[in-house]
């Protein structure tokens, strides 16, 4: 029997100088690049899911239809940050991935991103359904502990911040 898939992979990333603004903070637009690059790496490393190969093989791919992002703390030049990604919702042709950028120790939340994606045929771009194989994988990856509500982003951010504050207080 195969080992269960890691539902919430995480990796460390260093904030690069060329990605920062004049204050030495990660530029807001670059947060998306860091998040999406981390998710691509997590998919490849933990699920053996090469998104380019999947697009060629299935003649379909996910396209982003919506981002919701909260910038909570600056990510500073040369700082190591921890990026976690997880699937929090899916159906026959859509999915929502939650991505967190945290301090290196994982105790301070810097940003939260929800990316909503639709599975579309290539090259036409019309919505299509996930294959049975993809649905099986998505079922294994879905983090059911996150109660997804399309209008609940701000509430989710508030709950995450509270949980991390409680965790920091327990460590003191």
N, C-alpha and C positions, 0 to 999 in steps of 0.2 A: 504494500500500500504506500502510495506517495505521501510525503510529508505535507502537512497543510501549508498553504501559501501564507506568507507574511502579509497581514492586512495593512499594517502601518509602517512601511519602511522609512528609514531616515538616513540622512547623510550629512556630513559636515562640508561646508563650502566657505572659502575665504572671499571676502568682499574685495574686489579688484579696483585699483585706482581709476582706471578708465571708465568705470561704471558709476563713479561718484560725481556729485555736484560740487560747487565751490566750497561748501561747508564740510566736505569730506564724508557726506552721507550718501548712501546708495540712492541713486536717482529713482524716483517713483516708477518710471516706465521700465526700469531695469529689474524691479522686483518680479515682474511677470516673466522675464527671461530666466531668472534664477529659479523660480518656481517650476516653470515648464520644463527646463533642462533637467531639474532634479527628478520630476515625474517621469520623464523619458528614460533617465538612467535607472530609476527604480523599476520601471516596467521591464526593461531589458535585463537587469541584474537579477531581479527576484521572480519574474514571471516568464522569462525567456520570450518576451513579447517585443519584437522589433517592429516599431510602428511603420517604418518604410516598407519592410518586407510584407507586413500584413496588408498594406495598401495595394502593393503589386499583386499579391497572391489572391486577395479577396475582391479586388477591384472596388474597395470601399475603405473609408477611413473616418475617423472622428474629426469634426470641425467644431471649433468653439463658437457657441451661439451667444454666450453671456459670461461676463466676469463680474463678481462682486468682491471688492477688496477693501480691507481696513488696514490703514497704516497706523500703527500704535506706538512704535518706538523707532528711532533711527537705527539703521544698520551702518556701522562706520567702516571707513577704509581700513583694510588689513584685518578686520575682525573676523573670527570664525563664527559662523552661524550654523544652526542645526535646522534642516528642512525635513519635515515630515509630510507625507502625502497619503491620502486614503480615499477610497471610493465610499461615498455616503448615500448614493442613490443611483438606481438604474431601472430601466424598463426595456422594452423590446428594441428601441432605437435611440435611447438617450442615456446619458450618465452625468453624474455630478461628482467631481473630485474636490475634496477639501485639502488645502495645502497650508501648512503652518511654518512660519519662520520664527525661530526661537533663538535665544542666546545659546552660546556653546554648551552651557550646563543644562539647557532645556527648561529653565525655570522662569524665563522672562519672554513674553510674547511680543514679537516685533511686528508681525503682519499675519493676516488671515486672508486666504483667497478661496472663493468658491468658483470653479470653472464648470459651466454647463456645456455639454457637448452633444452633438447629434451625429449619428452614424449615417454617412451618405455614400451613394454610389459614385464611382469615379469613371469617367471624367465629368459626368453630368451634374453632380452635386445634389441629386434628389435623395430625400430621406429613404433609408432602407432599414431592414431589421437585422439585429445581431444574429449570427449563426447559432445553432444549438451549442456548439463548442464554446463560443464566446459567452453565451448566456451561462453555461456551467461555470466558467472561470469567474465571471462577474458575481455569480451567486457565492462563490467561495471567498471573494474579496470584499464583499459588502460589509461595512462596519455598521451593524444594526444598532449598536449602542448610541450612535448619533441619530437623533430623531429629526430627520430632514423635513423641513417645511420651506417651500420656495420663498416665503416671505419672512423666514425666521433667521436671516443672516445676523442681524444686529443682536438678537437674543443669544445666538450661538457664541458670538464674540464675547458677550458679557459673561456667559457661563464659563468659557475657557479662561478668561482673565481671573475670575473668582477662584477656579480650581487651582490655577498656578499660584495665586497668592496664598491659598491655604497650604499648598505643598511647600512653598518657601518658608512659611511660618512654622511648619512642622520640623523643618531642618534647622531652624534657629535654636 
